[in-house]
Amino acid sequence: MQAYELNLAIPANHQITLPAELPTGSLARVIILLEEPQTTPTAGSPKAVLSYLEKLKNRRQQRTSGATQEEIEAYIEDCRNDWDD
């Protein structure tokens, strides 16, 4: 078994080109990220649900204070449309 250390950047398409001087054949791989990845929470995960609830809370506070009936109904319709997303 031989080991090689490569410092590479992962591009947006996640396609990594290996140096030509590496021998061909089977390999085992270990990925060590040098910095914390910035990820979007997976839909339905606890983090995503909490983020969504916080967003709704902030929107409600912004849109309903002193709102007319029409504005409240429009807000409710917006919330219903978000459910479909």
C-alpha positions as CSV (number, residue, x, y, z in Angstrom):
1,M,0.0,0.0,0.0
2,Q,1.2,3.5,-0.9
3,A,-0.1,6.8,0.4
4,Y,-0.1,10.1,-1.3
5,E,-1.2,13.4,0.2
6,L,-2.9,15.9,-2.2
7,N,-4.1,19.3,-1.2
8,L,-7.0,20.1,-3.6
9,A,-10.0,22.4,-3.7
10,I,-13.4,20.8,-4.4
11,P,-15.0,22.8,-7.2
12,A,-18.8,23.4,-7.5
13,N,-19.2,20.4,-9.8
14,H,-17.4,18.2,-7.3
15,Q,-15.2,16.8,-10.1
16,I,-11.6,16.4,-8.9
17,T,-8.8,15.8,-11.4
18,L,-5.9,13.8,-10.1
19,P,-2.3,14.4,-11.1
20,A,-1.2,12.2,-14.1
21,E,1.8,10.9,-12.1
22,L,-0.4,8.9,-9.8
23,P,-0.5,5.3,-10.7
24,T,-3.7,3.8,-12.0
25,G,-5.6,1.1,-10.0
26,S,-7.9,0.8,-7.0
27,L,-7.8,3.2,-4.2
28,A,-9.3,4.0,-0.8
29,R,-10.1,7.6,-0.1
30,V,-10.3,9.8,3.0
31,I,-11.5,13.4,2.7
32,I,-10.4,15.8,5.4
33,L,-12.0,19.2,5.1
34,L,-9.6,22.0,6.2
35,E,-12.5,24.3,7.0
36,E,-16.0,24.0,8.2
37,P,-18.4,23.6,5.2
38,Q,-21.2,26.1,4.8
39,T,-24.3,24.0,4.2
40,T,-27.9,24.5,3.8
41,P,-30.0,22.4,6.2
42,T,-31.6,19.4,4.6
43,A,-35.3,19.8,4.1
44,G,-37.2,18.3,7.1
45,S,-34.2,18.2,9.4
46,P,-34.6,19.8,12.8
47,K,-32.3,22.6,11.8
48,A,-34.3,23.4,8.7
49,V,-37.6,23.3,10.6
50,L,-36.3,25.6,13.3
51,S,-34.9,28.0,10.6
52,Y,-38.3,28.0,8.8
53,L,-40.2,28.7,12.1
54,E,-37.9,31.6,12.9
55,K,-38.4,33.0,9.4
56,L,-42.2,32.8,9.9
57,K,-42.0,34.4,13.3
58,N,-39.9,37.3,11.9
59,R,-42.3,37.7,8.9
60,R,-45.3,37.7,11.1
61,Q,-43.8,40.3,13.4
62,Q,-42.9,42.5,10.4
63,R,-46.2,42.2,8.5
64,T,-49.0,42.0,11.1
65,S,-48.3,44.9,13.5
66,G,-51.0,47.5,12.7
67,A,-52.0,45.5,9.6
68,T,-55.4,45.8,7.9
69,Q,-57.6,42.9,7.3
70,E,-56.6,42.7,3.7
71,E,-52.9,42.7,4.6
72,I,-53.4,39.9,7.1
73,E,-55.3,37.9,4.5
74,A,-52.5,38.4,2.0
75,Y,-50.0,37.3,4.7
76,I,-52.0,34.1,5.3
77,E,-52.1,33.4,1.6
78,D,-48.3,33.9,1.4
79,C,-47.9,31.4,4.2
80,R,-50.1,28.9,2.4
81,N,-48.1,29.3,-0.8
82,D,-44.9,28.6,1.3
83,W,-46.4,25.3,2.3
84,D,-46.3,24.2,-1.4
85,D,-42.6,25.0,-1.7
